[in-house]
Amino acid sequence: MLVLHDVSPQTWPDYQPFVEAVDALGAIPMTFLVVPDFHHNNPLEHAPDFCRLLDQRVARGDELALHGYYHADDGPAPTNPRDYFMRRLYTWEGEFYTLDHTNAAERLEAGQRLFHRCGWPLHGFVAPAWLMSPGTRQALRESSLLYTSDPQHLYQLPDFSPVSVPGLVWSAGSAWRRGLSKVFSDWRESQLQAASCIRLGLHPVDMRHAYSRQYWFDTLQRLIRQGRRPVVKHLWLSQHASARSAA
């Protein structure tokens, strides 16, 4: 699974050269994690050209998934050490980490309505930084969405049945982080040879550095040469469910 996080009008210039290079390899479907209004400053409804681009991606066979709504943690300041670590050190973008059930449901429903207005099929939701409050989990159980995820699993909704789909992801914000990410990812990939599916989780910052961008392109090609077939999330989950039923 080739998964592009934080997709928005603002981040598309980061991704565009990479996506064009992947397209040149052939029919390689991708899952785009789309943010309806990135950082309260990039509403999709004010970006018709970008929405038409996403229309074209869907027509190519790519999947669009809902990735938060604002991708920004705009809740009250953290009041304990654990929350401070999760919301200020681990990430500043854990939008759904503290939301209660009502607010989580409102944002999920707003995202679903946007996808419906745009005519985009919607199967899954991924919380920014994979952080979800109990209220978010309850809102997902009550929604019509089919899956969500964390770094190592997909979860089939509404019961959050876990399916192991291990992933590779980088922290590419500095040179030493990129170097460490490369070492860890090479080791991690060596441990995943028997995995039925591997997720490649890309972020815009990865695309801003030739070293990390080239890593993802090389890894994609290497996995294909090994006989792995690129697939979008919802189709793989459907195939997995069918295989389990047949067994």
N, C-alpha and C positions, 0 to 999 in steps of 0.2 A: 504494500500500500504506500503510495507516494502522496503524502498529506501536506498541504501548504496551509500554515496557520496565519491568522491575522490578515486575511485578504480584505482589502478595502481600496478605495481610490487612492488613498495616501501611500499605501504600501505597494501598489501594483508596479510602479517604476522599478522597485527593487527586484520584483519577481520576473518581470517581462523577459529579460534576456535569457534567464534560465528556462522559463517555460517554452520559449521559442526554440531553444536548443533541444529540449526534450521532445517537442513536437517533430523536430527534424529526424529523430530516431525512428519514428513510426507511430503507430497507434498505441500510445501509452496513456491510459486513463489516470486521472488524478482526482483526489478529493480536496476541494477548496473549502476551508473553514472561513465562512463569510461573516464579517461584523457589520450589522446594519448601520451603525453610526459610530465609527471608530473614534474613541476619545472625545465624544460629543462634538466632533468637528468635521465628520465626513459622512453625512447622511446619504445613503444610497439613492434615495428619492430625488436628490439634487444632483445626481451624477448619471444622466441618461446614457452617455457614451459608455461608461463603465458597465452599466446594467446590460447594454447591448452586447458588450464583450462577454459577460457572464452567460447571456443567452446563447452565444456561439459556443462557449465551453460546454454547456449542457448538451447542445446539439452534437458535439464531438464525442460525447459519452462520459464526460467528467461529472462528478457528483458535487453538489453544493450542500454543505451542512451549516447549521446555525452555530455561530461561535460567540456566545454571549450576546449582548445588545450594544453596549458602549465599549466593552473591553477596558474598563477603567473602574477602579475601586473608589467609588465616591461616597462611601458610608462614613459614619462617625469615626473619629480617630481611635486606634486600638487602645484598650485599657488594661491589658495584661501582657506579660512577656511572650507568651506563646503567640497571641494574635499579632503582637508587634513584629515578631520574627516572620510570620507567614505573610503579613501585609506590607511590611516595609523593607525587609531584608531579602526574603525569598522572591517576592514580587510586589509591585505596586498596582497590578492589574487584575487581582483576583476578584472580579466583579461580583461573582455569585457566592463568595465565601461567607458573607455575613447576612445575606438577604433572608428575610422571613418568608413564609410560604406565600403570603399575598403578593409581596413585591416580586418574588421569583416568578410566580405564575403570570403576573402582568407583563414582565419582560419577555418570558417565553411566548406568550400569546401575541405580543406585539411583533416579535420576530416571525412567528408563523404567519401572521396576517401579511407582513411585508412579502414573504416568499410567495404567498398565494396571489397577491396583487401582481407580482412580477411573472407569475406563471412558472415558477421553479419548483420541481418536486422536492420535498423535504422529508428526510427519513431520520436524521440524527442531529443531536446537539452535543457540543463539546464546550465545557465551561472554560473560560480563560484561566490559564495556568492549571487546568484540571481541578480547580478547587470548588467544592460544592457544599453548601450548608445543608443541614437536615431539611430545612424548608424547601430548598431547591430540589432535593431528592424526592420529597413528597409531591411537589408540583410536576416533576417529570413522570412520576407514577400515574398521575391523573391526566397527563397529556396524551395526544395521539402519536407522539414521537416513538420511534422504534428502537433507538439505541442512544447510549452515551458512552463515554470512555474515560479512562485514566491513562497514565503512561504505559501500563503493561497489559491492559485489558480493554475489551469492548464489553458493554453491559447491555443485554437485551431487556427492553422495557416491556411491560411495566414492573416486572419483579426483580430487576437488576441481576439477572442471571449472568455470571461472569464467564467470558470466553477469553482465554489467554491469547493475546496478540502482542508479543513483546516488541518494543520499539527502540529505535536509535534517535537520540536528540542531542543537539549541541548547545553549549553556552559559549557564544561567539563574540561577546562584547569586548574582549581584549585579547592580545596576542597569546598570553599565557593560558587563558581559558580555551582558546582555539587549539593550542597544542595539547592540552590535557584532554580535551574532548576527542581529538583524533586518536590518542593512545587508548582511551577508554572505549571508544566506539569500535576500534579494530579488535580489541579483546572481546567486547560484547558480541560482535558479529561472529567471532570464532566459536562462541558458546551457543549460537542459535542455528547451527547447521541443520538440526532436526526439527526446528520449529515449522509448523505448517504454514505460517505467514509471518512476515516481518514488516513492521511499520517504520517508514522513514518520515520523521516529523521535522519539517523544515520551518524556519522562521525568517522574517524579513532581514534581521540582522545577519543571518548566515549568508545572505545574497550580497551583502555589502563588502565582503572580503573574498578575494580570489581564492584563498586557501580553503575556506569552508565551502564556498560555492563549488569548487572543483571536486572536493571530497564527495559531495552529494551526487554530482553528475557521474563520477567514477564508480561510486557504490551502486547506483542505479544500473549502470551498464554491466557491472560485474555480476549482480544478482540475476540479471536477465541471461547472461552467458551461462550461468549455472543452471538454467532451466526454470527459474522462477517466472511466473506470469503476473504482470501488473494487474491489479484489480481495485475497484473502489470499495469503500467500507460496506455499504448496504448490500451490494451484490455478494460479497464474500460471506457476510453474515447469513444471507438467504441460503447460499449454497451449504454453509456449515449446518444450518438448521435442517435442511433437507437430508443431508448425509446422516445426521444424528437420528432423524425419524426413520430413515431406511434401515439403520442398524438396529 
